[in-house]
Amino acid sequence: MKKSKSFWGYCLLALVIYAVVQLLISMQLLDLYYQNMLITMCINIMLAVSLHIVIGITGQFSIGHAGFLAVGAYLSAVATMKLGLPFPIAILIGAVVAALAGLLVGIPTLRLKGDYLAIATLGFAEIIRIVFLNVDYVGGAAGMVVNHMSTWTYAFIGVVITILVISNFTNSRHGRGCIAIREDEIAADAMGINTTYYKVIAFAIGSFFAGLAGAIYAHNFYIIQPTTFGFLKSFDILIYVVLGGLGSLSGSVLAAILLTVVSTYLANFPETRMIIYSLVLILVMLYRPTGLMGTKEITDLFKIGKKGGSKA
């Protein structure tokens, strides 16, 4: 892992954010409602960043991310509720099995491109959902009851690990290979870059962190059902990435935070919730057609005026 001043700066910022929120919780200034919103926000950030590495960095149009979320959720729930394993071990099991599922799906399907890849990944997500729907061991259509074990601390640590790993991967030689594939796959292949290898690696990393988010999700809502992981969930995750700006990690984080807050507060207005939610999306895309951050990162905003500091 690259140990630079900016790396330690981000770690210090993360510690400050965690300490402030934890202090507010201990002083009972944040009740269970806001704690649940924070955990949901962390889950959505992990999902957005994990899909960002597939779509924003590698340029592969995948719309089956809910399938990996489901694998992480169900496998971690089985680990705790059926096998009696500790929650941290269950999180690891959910994430690793989701990564293996990503490899299993990625190796044959990532030779496809564009719409064909999108359809293949969507089909995979539906297969996963149907499998859980018909397995009585995990509750079938009625769902599976899961004890509440997710806390703000688990969720925040998950977000920090997700962002640090994917940010460092993006800035590594492997990340630059993925970006080259996104810009022009034929040219990257002609330059000797193993395009299939890098696409599968990015897909597996994204699946791993989607599984991690699924484990925390399952143990936060007491019950998980196959209907929760349908194609609409995949589109929700896709919206985070597109709204934040394709290729911008901080944009994906900001979009996940914004839409989580909007969706949470609109829960009190079920009749008009989706109308207002859709209007928010339309207004943002009208005034920011490339997304909230475009292809820039939030750190680029502080480089304006410096020599060679701003990107085109």
C-alpha positions in Angstrom: 0.0 0.0 0.0 1.4 3.4 -1.0 2.5 5.3 2.2 2.3 8.9 1.1 1.3 12.1 3.0 -2.1 12.0 1.3 -2.6 8.4 2.5 -1.9 9.3 6.1 -4.0 12.4 5.7 -7.0 10.3 4.6 -6.5 7.9 7.5 -6.4 10.9 9.9 -9.6 12.3 8.3 -11.3 8.9 8.7 -10.3 8.7 12.4 -11.7 12.2 13.0 -15.0 11.4 11.3 -15.3 8.2 13.2 -14.4 9.8 16.6 -16.9 12.7 16.0 -19.8 10.3 15.1 -18.9 7.9 17.9 -18.9 10.8 20.4 -22.3 12.0 19.2 -23.6 8.4 19.6 -22.2 8.1 23.1 -23.7 11.4 24.1 -27.1 10.1 22.7 -27.3 13.0 20.2 -27.7 10.4 17.4 -30.6 8.1 18.1 -31.2 4.7 16.5 -33.0 6.3 13.5 -29.9 8.3 12.6 -27.5 5.4 13.4 -29.5 3.2 11.1 -29.3 5.9 8.4 -25.5 6.1 8.9 -25.1 2.3 8.5 -27.3 2.3 5.4 -25.2 5.1 4.0 -22.0 3.1 4.6 -23.5 0.1 2.9 -24.5 2.2 -0.2 -21.1 3.7 -0.3 -19.5 0.3 -0.4 -21.8 -0.8 -3.1 -21.2 2.3 -5.2 -17.4 2.2 -4.9 -17.3 -1.6 -5.6 -19.3 -1.0 -8.8 -17.2 2.0 -9.6 -14.1 -0.2 -10.2 -16.1 -2.3 -12.7 -17.9 0.5 -14.6 -16.0 3.7 -13.8 -12.4 2.3 -14.0 -12.6 -0.7 -16.3 -15.5 0.5 -18.4 -17.5 -2.8 -18.2 -21.2 -2.2 -18.1 -22.4 -4.6 -15.4 -26.0 -4.4 -14.0 -25.9 -7.5 -11.9 -24.3 -6.2 -8.7 -27.3 -7.1 -6.6 -26.4 -10.8 -7.2 -23.1 -10.4 -5.3 -24.8 -8.4 -2.6 -27.2 -11.3 -2.2 -24.4 -13.9 -2.1 -22.6 -11.9 0.7 -25.9 -11.4 2.6 -27.0 -15.0 2.5 -23.6 -16.7 3.1 -22.8 -14.5 6.1 -26.3 -15.1 7.5 -25.8 -18.9 7.2 -22.4 -18.6 8.9 -23.9 -16.8 11.9 -27.4 -18.2 12.2 -26.8 -21.8 11.0 -23.2 -22.5 11.9 -22.8 -20.2 14.9 -19.7 -18.5 13.6 -18.6 -15.0 14.9 -19.8 -12.0 12.9 -16.3 -10.9 11.6 -15.7 -14.4 10.3 -19.2 -14.4 8.7 -18.4 -11.0 7.0 -15.2 -12.5 5.6 -17.0 -15.6 4.3 -19.7 -13.6 2.6 -17.1 -11.4 0.9 -14.8 -14.2 -0.2 -17.7 -16.3 -1.6 -19.0 -13.3 -3.5 -15.5 -12.8 -5.0 -15.4 -16.4 -6.0 -18.8 -15.9 -7.6 -17.4 -12.9 -9.4 -14.6 -15.0 -10.8 -17.0 -17.7 -11.8 -19.2 -15.3 -13.7 -16.4 -13.0 -14.8 -14.2 -15.5 -16.6 -16.8 -16.6 -19.2 -18.8 -13.4 -19.5 -16.2 -10.7 -19.6 -15.2 -11.6 -23.1 -18.6 -10.0 -23.9 -18.9 -6.3 -24.4 -21.5 -3.5 -23.9 -25.1 -4.6 -24.0 -24.3 -8.3 -24.1 -22.2 -8.1 -20.9 -25.0 -6.1 -19.2 -27.6 -8.8 -20.1 -25.3 -11.6 -19.0 -24.6 -10.0 -15.6 -28.3 -9.2 -15.1 -29.1 -12.8 -15.9 -26.6 -14.0 -13.3 -28.2 -11.8 -10.6 -31.6 -13.2 -11.4 -30.2 -16.8 -11.3 -28.8 -16.1 -7.8 -32.1 -14.6 -6.7 -34.1 -17.6 -8.0 -31.7 -20.1 -6.3 -32.2 -18.5 -2.9 -35.9 -18.2 -3.6 -36.1 -22.1 -4.0 -33.8 -23.2 -1.2 -35.7 -24.0 2.0 -32.5 -24.1 4.0 -32.3 -20.2 3.8 -36.1 -19.7 4.2 -37.1 -19.7 0.5 -39.6 -16.9 -0.5 -40.4 -16.1 3.2 -36.8 -15.1 3.8 -34.3 -15.7 6.6 -34.4 -14.2 10.0 -31.0 -12.7 11.0 -29.9 -11.3 14.3 -28.9 -7.7 14.4 -25.1 -7.6 14.6 -24.1 -4.7 12.3 -23.0 -1.6 14.1 -21.7 1.8 13.0 -18.2 0.7 13.7 -18.4 -2.4 11.5 -20.0 -0.3 8.7 -17.4 2.5 8.9 -14.5 0.1 8.9 -16.0 -1.6 5.9 -16.2 1.7 4.0 -12.6 2.7 4.9 -11.2 -0.6 3.8 -13.2 -0.5 0.5 -12.1 3.0 -0.4 -8.5 2.5 0.5 -8.2 -0.8 -1.4 -9.9 0.4 -4.5 -8.2 3.8 -4.5 -4.8 2.2 -4.2 -5.7 -0.4 -6.9 -6.7 2.4 -9.2 -3.4 4.2 -8.7 -1.4 1.0 -9.2 0.0 -0.5 -12.4 -3.0 -2.8 -12.5 -5.4 0.2 -12.2 -3.7 1.9 -15.1 -4.2 -1.2 -17.1 -7.9 -1.2 -16.3 -8.1 2.5 -17.2 -6.4 1.8 -20.6 -9.0 -0.9 -21.2 -11.8 1.6 -20.4 -10.3 4.2 -22.8 -9.7 1.9 -25.8 -9.8 -1.9 -25.3 -8.5 -2.7 -28.8 -5.5 -0.3 -28.3 -4.8 -1.7 -24.9 -4.9 -5.2 -26.3 -2.5 -4.1 -29.1 -0.1 -2.7 -26.5 0.2 -6.1 -24.8 -2.2 -5.6 -21.9 -4.0 -8.8 -20.9 -7.5 -7.3 -21.1 -9.4 -10.4 -19.9 -7.1 -10.7 -16.9 -7.6 -7.1 -15.8 -11.3 -7.2 -16.4 -11.7 -10.4 -14.3 -9.5 -9.0 -11.5 -11.6 -5.8 -11.3 -14.8 -7.8 -11.4 -13.6 -10.0 -8.6 -12.5 -7.1 -6.4 -15.9 -5.3 -7.0 -17.7 -8.6 -6.1 -15.7 -9.0 -2.9 -16.7 -5.6 -1.6 -20.3 -6.0 -2.7 -20.3 -9.3 -0.6 -18.8 -7.3 2.3 -21.7 -4.8 2.0 -24.1 -7.7 1.8 -22.9 -9.2 5.1 -23.4 -5.9 6.9 -26.7 -5.4 5.2 -28.1 -8.8 6.2 -27.2 -8.3 9.9 -28.8 -4.8 10.0 -32.3 -5.4 8.8 -33.3 -8.6 10.8 -34.6 -10.4 7.8 -33.4 -10.9 4.2 -35.6 -12.0 1.3 -34.8 -12.8 -2.3 -37.1 -10.0 -3.6 -34.8 -7.5 -1.9 -32.0 -8.4 -4.4 -33.9 -8.0 -7.7 -32.8 -6.0 -10.7 -34.2 -2.8 -9.2 -31.5 -3.0 -6.5 -28.9 -3.4 -9.2 -30.2 -0.3 -10.9 -30.1 1.6 -7.6 -26.4 0.8 -7.3 -25.8 1.8 -11.0 -27.5 5.2 -10.3 -25.0 5.9 -7.6 -22.1 5.4 -10.0 -23.6 7.3 -12.9 -24.9 10.2 -10.8 -21.6 10.6 -9.1 -19.7 10.7 -12.4 -18.2 7.7 -14.3 -14.6 7.4 -13.3 -14.8 9.4 -10.1 -14.5 7.5 -6.8 -15.4 10.5 -4.7 -18.4 11.2 -7.0 -19.7 7.7 -6.3 -19.3 8.3 -2.6 -21.1 11.7 -2.7 -23.9 10.3 -4.8 -24.5 7.4 -2.4 -24.6 9.8 0.5 -26.9 12.2 -1.2 -29.4 9.6 -2.4 -29.4 7.8 0.9 -30.3 11.0 2.7 -33.0 11.9 0.1 -34.5 8.4 0.1 -34.5 8.2 4.0 -36.3 11.5 4.4 -38.7 10.7 1.6 -39.7 7.5 3.4 -42.2 9.6 5.4 -44.0 10.5 2.1 -44.7 7.1 0.4 -47.3 8.5 -2.0 -44.9 11.0 -3.6 -41.5 9.4 -2.7 -40.6 8.1 -6.1 -41.8 11.2 -7.9 -39.6 13.5 -5.8 -36.7 11.0 -6.0 -37.0 10.9 -9.8 -37.2 14.8 -9.9 -34.0 15.0 -7.9 -32.2 12.6 -10.3 -33.5 14.6 -13.4 -32.5 18.0 -12.0 -29.0 16.7 -11.2 -28.5 15.2 -14.6 -29.8 18.3 -16.3 -27.4 20.6 -14.6 -24.6 18.0 -14.2 -24.9 15.8 -17.3 -21.5 14.1 -16.6 -22.5 13.5 -13.0 -21.8 15.4 -9.8 -18.0 15.1 -10.1 -17.5 14.2 -13.8 -14.2 12.4 -14.1 -12.6 14.5 -11.3 -11.9 13.6 -7.7 -12.8 15.9 -4.8 -9.1 16.5 -4.1 -8.8 18.1 -7.6 -11.0 20.9 -6.4 -8.2 22.0 -4.0 -5.6 22.1 -6.8 -7.2 24.8 -8.8 -4.7 27.7 -9.3 -1.7 25.5 -8.7 0.7 24.8 -11.6 -0.7 21.9 -13.5 -3.2 21.2 -10.7 -6.5 20.9 -12.5 -7.5 18.3 -14.9 -9.2 19.2 -18.2 
